[in-house]
Amino acid sequence: MKKKSFLMMLFTLALLMSCTEEKYVSDIPDMSAKGKREYVFAYKVTQENEGLSTKGASLNGKTWGNGSTIRIKFLNGTSLAQNKLKVVAAEWLKHANLKFQYVDVADNADVKIAFHWNGEQVTWSYIGTDCKNVPQNAPSMNLMLFNENDATEVNSEDFAAIILREFGHVLGLVYENQSPNATFKWDASRVRNYFLAQAWTNAQIDTLLQVYSKTQTNYTQFDPESIMLLFFPDFLTTDGKGSQWNSKLSATDKQFAATLYPGIIEVPDRVELIYKQANDPNSYPYTGVRIGEYYWINNNFYHKVPRQGGLHDAGGETDVTTEMLDAYMKAAHIDLNMKNDAKFPIQVYNLDNFNRYYGRYYNANSEIYMRQNGKMYEGNSSSPHAGWRIPDYEDFRQLFAMCPVESDGTLRTKGIHIALGAKHGDNPATSPKYEQEHANKLIYGQKPEFFNICTKGHSVYWYTHNDPGDVAGVESVKNIYNFNLMAGGKRGNASYWWDNDYCDIETGKCPKDAHWGEGQYLYHLFYGFSFWTIKNPVHVTVTIDTRGLELWHLFNIRWCRRLTDVELGYKLYINSTQTDIKKLSLTENPPAGYSELAPGYLRGFYVQYILDNPNPKYTVSDVIRFSKQVHDELFQ
């Protein structure tokens, strides 16, 4: 069926104003020789585009294949104007994985460009691949120039803005004001009267007021600085909020183009980082390691923050001391008389190493301070990377799901120890491998008669190849991602009493009635870890606990950064019945009934076991099952 083209007039950029509206003229930035008020803009669509929607806006189905070479020719125009267009249009190519090839007028081209075609004083372009459907002797883009030989006009910022905008249409973008996230409050009567005076039809004005639906749209958040946003006077809206004149690609324009047409982005396995915070002249080096779809810092935060007092802050910013460690060892039944033994965990008594590798313990206010005042810099960048942040529960769940499940498909703490834990020798604060009997000596002292009666399970130290408290032993700690997880436990906001469940060190009674060990602030050191999230902490000891119970103690902190869609080069979607997961390119729309797969256990297991695996051991139904049977208190 033959497709008719019609002109959809969207906006005039500060159209010719009447004397009664002269008060608004002073609000309009001055432009070039003729002035932006005389440039009129529109875009052309084919019939099949009626009722379609936009992406930040781009028409679904009108984008070019990623990596395409778009052939372009000029139907007329001076070399001055043509050369200017080539230079400016290339700005898009810095962010979109496309190529522009300019060919002779006699050759076939995808995009056909004319200047002031047949005297037409409207700038317009067809959208995306619709350009290909225009006959070779007719323009798919028309650019309005009053004088193509006027170097002042051709080289003006205004004409450059026009070129960028029209080539945005070529890439598949439409005007930003038609995005579903646009919030213009039009005064419909005033808009209609205003544009009728400019010889618009009512149908064209109806189109002007149209906002595309979300269901048919591939779009970003509304961007007031987008090159695709036209200028409107304030008086056309009921709240007096029009738009500004934009002449350059905004940050969102650039990212959006990279999302539509992603190039091959190298994402290294590790990235060097510098942390800086307000009111602190120091810089703190860290390292980020890639784990699936994230970068995670591979060391607990060790820097100090300005003291953040408040509720439950006893001892909040004071360092761990030798006395605290002694008290904790006693409570954990590690015999202090064995300090000179080669297998005693003496490494933790080097307090500099303790702070550096176990990290510091922060209260809630300190976490908030870092969130609000801390900045992370990647590599040699002079600008902080906004993606680095305190994790949420879902981020930790996806991290844990990158660890191996056991034979029954259940993720337990053992898998986390294996994949993420630092083993002896990975840093100066880890302790040696323990032998079963030797570990019992360290715990119960020189009383071998207690070895057999004190059988209650106990984990002495997880940097070992065989956990002395586990009869079956555990698989070797591998630290496969170089995450260097340290069993720092947590720290109470006061002198902390806790039930240690161990046999009495004096009598061997197992356990001693109402025996409580005084941890002197430390709790679960050597046994597990706790990290702050953006809400409440997560814990891993005997079980995983991502419920986010409200606690006011002090915990370790690590930040993470989820890789962007452009860095990943794909999106994951799951169907409503949770029986299928699809990996799609950034420009593909998901089938009906599919929504984007959220971060968490399921996504992590899919990434670990199925994504980009040509011969996966497990199926989608398997990883869905894994995600529902994690040994997490969340599911108990």
N, C-alpha and C positions, 0 to 999 in steps of 0.2 A: 504494500500500500504506500502510495506516495506520501511523504511526510511534508506537511506545510510548515514553514517557518513563520513565526510572528515575532514582533518586537515587544518584549516585556520591559517597559520602562520602570526602573526601580527608584532611582533617585536623581535629582539634580543636586549638584554640589553648590549650595547657596545660590539658588537660581536668581535671575534678575528680580530685584525687589522694588516694590512700589514706594512712592514717597511716604505713604502712611506707615511704612515699615522701616523707615530710615533709621529709627532708633536701634535697630538690630545690626545695622551695617558695621558699627564700631566693634562688635563682638567677633567679626569675621577676620581671621588673620589675612594680611596682605599677601598676594600671590605674585604671579609673574606678569609679563607684559600685558596680557589681556585679562588676567585675573581669574581665579577659580570659579567665580560666580557665573562665568560664561561657558564652563565645561559641563556638558550634560552626559550622564552615564546611564547605561543599561546593560543587560546581557540578553542574548538570544537563546531560545530553547526550541527543541523540536516538540511535536505534539505528544510524543510518548513521555515527555518530562512533566506534563501537567499532573499535579498531585504528588510528584515525588518530593523528596526532602533532601536535607543538606548535611554536610560535615564541616563544623566550626567555621565555616560550614562547607561540606562537599556533597555533591549529588551522588547518592549511592549508584554504583554501576557505571559511573562516567570517568573513573580514574584510569590512567594508563597502566600497563603492566610494569611492575617494579623493574627498574633497570632499563626501561625502554629508551630508544632513540627517537625523538620527535622531529620529523622533517618539517622545516619551516621555509616559506618563500615570501617575498615581497611582490605585491601586484603593482605597486607604484611607490613614490616617495624618493626624497633626496638621499644621497649617501650620508649626509649629516644626520638626518633623522634615523636612517636605518642603522648606522653604526652606534648611535646612542642607545637605540633599543637593544641591540645585541649585548652591550656592556651591562645595562641595567637588568635585563631579563636574566642574566647569568647569576644574579644574586640568589635566585631560587635554587640554582644548582649547587650552591654551597651546603644546602640542607636536604635536598631531594635527590634520590638516587635515579636521576634521569640524565639524558644528554640531549642537547639541541643541535641539530645539523641544518645549516642554512644552505638551500639549494637554489638553482637558477629558476627564473620565472617559468621557463618552459618545462621544468621537471615536475613530477607529481610530488605533492607535499601533504602533510597532515594538517598543518596550520597555514592559512593564507592571510597575509596581513596587508591591509590598505590604510592609507592616510587620507582622511577627508574624502572618502569614496563617493563619487557622484555628488559632491558638495554637501554630503550628509554631516550635520554638525552635532552628532551624537557619538560618544565613545562606547563601544560595546564589544562583546565577544561571545561566541558559543562556549558551552561548558564542556571541558574535558574532551573525551573521545567523540563527542558530537561534531567537533571540528572536522573530523575525517569525512563526514557525510556531505559537506559543502562542496559544490562543484569546483574544479580547479581554477576556473576563471572568475570566481566570485570570492569575496572575502569571508573568512570565518572570524576575523577581528577587524574592527575599524577604529582608528585612532584619530581624534580630533586635534589638529594643529592649525592655528590661524595662519602661520607662516613657517613652512618647513625649512626655509633658508635663514630664519632668524635664530642665530646661535644663542641668544639670550633666552628665547622661549624653549628651544630644544634642549638646552643644558640646564634648564631650571629644575628645582626640586619638585615642582608641581608636575611637570611632565614625567619625571622619573617615577613619581607616585602613581601616575596613570599607568605607566608601563607595568609596574609591579602588580597593580590591581588586576589589570587585564590578563597578565600571565598567571595570576592566581586563578582566574577563570579557566585558563587553558589547563592548569593542573587539576581542575575539577572543583575548585572552591567557588561558592557563591557569596553573597553579601552577608556580613556578620550579623546585621540586624534581623535576619530571617532565621537565625539559629534558635532552637527551642529554648535556649537559656538566655536569650535577649529579653530585656525587661523594659523596653520603651513603653511609656504610657501615652499613647497617641491621643491627641484631641482630634477625633475623627472628622468633626465638622470643619475645623480649621485646616486640617490636612487636605480635605476634599476641596474646599474653596481655594486654598493656596495653589494646589496643583492644577485645578481646572483653569485657573488664570494663566497657567503656563501651557495651555492647549493639551493637557492630558485628558484621556477618556476616563469615564467612571470605572471601566474594567481594569485599566492600568492602575488606577488608584487603589482598587480592591486588592490587586496583587501586591502593591506597595505595603499594605497593612497586613499581609499574610505572614504568619509564622509557621514554619514547617513542624510537623509532628515528630515526637521522639521515636515513635515506632519505626519510622522510615528513615531515620537520620543517623549518620555517623558524624558526631560533632564533639566539640570541646566546650568547656565553660566559656561563657561570653567574655570576650576580650575587648575592652574599650580602646586598646591601643593597636588593634589589628589593622593591617593595611586594607583588609576587606571591609572595613567599616566606613561607610560614607559619612559626610558631614551633614548634620541637620541643625537648623536654627532651634534654639531653646523654645521658641514660642509655638512649635508644632506639638509640644507635649503638655499634658495637664500638670505635670510637676515641675515644668521649667527646666528639665534636664535633657538637653539634646546630645550632640556628640562632638568630639574634637576632630580637627583635620589631621589625619595621620599620613605621613609621607615615607615611612620606612617599615620594614618587616619587624614585627614585634617578636619577643621571645616565644610567645605562643605560636605565632605564624611559623617560626623556624622549627619548633618542635613538632608542630602538626604536619608540616611538609615531610619531616623526617619519619613521622609515624606512617604517613600515607605511602612514602617511597623510601623504606629503610635501606641503607647501604649495609655492607658487611662491616660490623663493628667488632673490633677485637676487645674482648672482655678478659683481661688477664686473670690468672688464678690468685694473684695477690696484688695489693696496691698499698703503697706507703702513705701514711696519714699523719697529719699534724692537728692536734686539738688545741684550741685557744678559747679563753673565756674572758668575760668582762672583768675588769679590776684585777687582772693578773698579767704581769708583763711576760710571763714564761710561756713557752710552747712545749707541748708534750707529744713525743713521737709514739705512734701506734702503727700496727699493721692490720690491714683488712685481708681476709682470705675468702675466696669464693666457696660457698657451700650451696649447690643447686642454684636457685634463683636469687640468692642473696649474697651480699658481702657482710661478714661478721668480723668484728674486731677480735683478734686472736689472743687477747690478754684482758683480764679484768682491769677496769679503770684503776689507776694507781695515784692519780694526781689529787691534790688537796683542792678544796673549794673554800671560799670565805665562809666562816662558820655560819651555819644556818640553824639558829636555835628554834625553839618552839616546843610544842607538846611532845612528850616522850623523847626528849633529846639528851637524856643523861649520858655523858660520855660520848656524845655524838660525833665530835670531830677530833677526839684524842686518839693517839696511836695505840696499837696493841703493844703490850709490855711483856717482859720476861715473867713477871709475876702472874699475869693473866694466863700465859701459856702453862706455867707450872700448875696453877689451880685447875686448869682444864685437863692436863695430863692426869692429875690425881683423880679427878672426877671420872675420867674415861678409863681409869685403872691401868694406865701405862706407867710402869714403875719408874719413878724419878731416880731411884738408885741405879738404874741401868743406863744413865745418861752417857757413860763412857763406853758403852757397848757399841760396836761398829754398826749395828743394825738399828740403833735408836734413831728416831726421826729428828735428829739434832738440827737438820737443815732449817727447820722453822724458827729456830732460835736466832738465826741471822735475820734481824728485824728489817733490815733494808731489803733483803731478798723476799721476806714475807710480804711486805707492802708492795713490792714490785710485781710479784707473780701471783700471790693469792689475791692481791688487790686490796684496796681500802674498803671499809664498810661505811655506807652512806645512809643517812636518815632520809625521810620522805622530802623534807624541805631542801636538802642538798640535791636530790634528784631533780626537783622542780627547778632549782637554780640553774643546773646544767642544761636542762631542757630549754630554758628561756635565755640563757646567756652564753652557752657553749656553741662553738662552731667547729666543724670538721673540714679540713682541707685535704684534697686528694692530690698526690703527686706534687708537681711544682705549681699547681694552680694558685693564683693570688686571690681567688674568690672561694668562699666556702661552698661546699656541696650541700644543698638543702635536703638531700635524700637521707642523710645520716640522722638517726633519731633513737630515742629509747624504744625498745621493742614493745609490742602488745602481746597478749596471750597467743594470738594466731601465729605470730612470728616465731615464738618459741615452739609451738606445736609443729610448725613446718620444719624447724630445725631438728627437733627430735625425730621427726618422720624420715629424716635423711640417715637415721641409724638403723642397723639391721634388726629385723624381727626374728624371733626364735622359731623353732620348727613348727609350732602350732600357729604361727602367724601373729603372735602377740609381741608388741614392743614393751619391754620391761627396762628397768634401770640398767641391767647388765649391758644391753645394746648401746645405751648412751655412754656408759663407761668405756666400752670397746672403741666406739667411733670417735668420741670427742675428748676423752680423758687424756691428760698428759701422763706419759709413762716416765719411769725413772730415767733421768738423764736428759729429758727434754728441756729442763730449765734447772737452775741451781737450787730451787726450793723443793723439788720432788725428792722422795726418800727411796731407799733401796728396796729390792725385792726381799720379802720375808719368807723364811721357812716356817712351816706349821709350828713346830715345837719352839723355835726361837721366838716367834711372835707371842706365843703363850707365856714365855718367860718375861717378855717385855710387859705383857699385860698383868700377869699375876705374880711376878717376881720369882724368886728362887724357891718356889713351892710346887714341885712337879706333881705332888699328890693331888693337886687341884685340876690337873690337865684333863683328866677323864670325867670328873664329875661336873665340871663347868662346861656343859655341852651346848648351852643356849647360843644360838647363832650370833655371831658378831662380825662386822666388817671392820678390819683394822685399818686398812689403807688401800685405796683402789689404784694406786700406781704400780700394783704388783701383777705378776703373771698368774699367780694363784692366790685367791683371796683366802686367808687362813680361816676365816669364819664360815666358809662355804665348803661343806664336805666334798661336793662334786668338783669344786674348783671352778674357775671362770676362764673364758677364752682370753688370750693375751690382749692387753690394752694396745690399741693400734694407733690412736690419734690420727686417723686417716685423712682428716681435713686440715691438720695442723691447727686445730682450734684451741688446744692447750687448756682444756677445762681443768680447773683446780677445785679440789673438794674443800672449799673454804667455809662450808657451813654458813652460819650467820652469827650475828652478834646481838646480844640483848641490849635493850636500852637501859638496863640496870644489871646488878649482880643477878645472874640467872640461875635458877634451880631447876634441875631436870632429872627425870627418872631414867637412869642409864641401863636398867634391866640386867646388870652384870652380877655375877657371883661376888660375894663380899671378899675383899682382898685379904682380910684377916682370918676369917673362919671358913671360907669356901662355900658357905651356904648360898644356894643359887635359886632365886636371887635373895639378897638380904631383905627382910621385911622392912617396908617403908624406907628403903635406902634411897637417898637422893644425893646426887653429886652437885657440888657448887661449881658451876662453870666459869664464874667470874667473867661474865660478859660473853664468852665464846660458847658456841653450841653447834654440834654436828661437824666440827672440824675433823677432817679425814673421812667423814662418812657420807657427805652429800654436799649440795650447794643450793643457794637461794639467790635469785636475781630480782631486782626491781623491774616492773613493767611500767607502762604509762599509767596503770591503775594501782594494782597491788602485786605482791611478789609471786613468783612461781618457785617451786621447790622440787628437788629430786633427792630422796634419801632411800628408804626401803621401797617406796612407790614414787611415781610421778604425780605431781599435784599442780595443775594449771587452773584450779577453780578460782583463784584470785581472792582468797580470804583476806580480810582486812587485818593487817598486823602493823604494829608500830615499832618494830625493831630495826636493825641496821643490816643492809644487804649489799652484796656486790652489784656492779653495774657493767654491762657491755652494751654498746650501741650496734645497730645493724643498718644496712641499706638494702632495700629491695631493688633489684635491677629493674630499669624502666622497660616498658614494652618494646621500645626501639632497641635497647641492648639485647633483650631476649629474642626479638624478631618473630614472636608468635603470641597468640593468646590461647588460653585453655577454656573450653566450655563444657558444661555438664547438662544432661537433659533433666527434665523435671522429675522423672522417675528414678533418677540416680542409677542408671544402668549403663550409661555410655559417656565417655569423655572424648572430646575432639580437640585436636591441635590445629588451629587455623592461622593463616597469615594475618597481618595487621589490617589488610584491606578486605578480607573476606567477612561476609556477614554470617552469623551462626544460623543454623536451621531453626525453624519454628520450634518452640519448646525448650530451647537451650539458653542457658545464662552463663555468665562468666564464672569460672570456678574460683572460689574465694581461697585466700591463704589458709593454711591449717594442716591437720594431719593428712586428710585425703590428698590434697594437692602435693604435699611432700612425698608421700608414698608413690604417687603417680610419677613425679619427677625422678625419684630414685630408681624405681623398678621398670618403668615403661617408656617414659619420654626419650625419644631418640635412641631407643634400644631396638636394634633390628630383630633380635630374637629374645623377647622378654620372657623371663621365667614365670611371671605372674600375669594374670588378666586384670581387666578393669574391675570385675566382680571381686577378685582377690584383694585388691588394694582398698576397695570400698569396705570389705570385711575387716581388713587390718585396721582401718581408721575407726572402727566401732568397737574394737576390743583392746585398745591400748590400756596398759596397766596404769591408768590415770584416775586419780580420785574423782575427776570430773564425771566419770562414767559409773562410779560405784554407788 
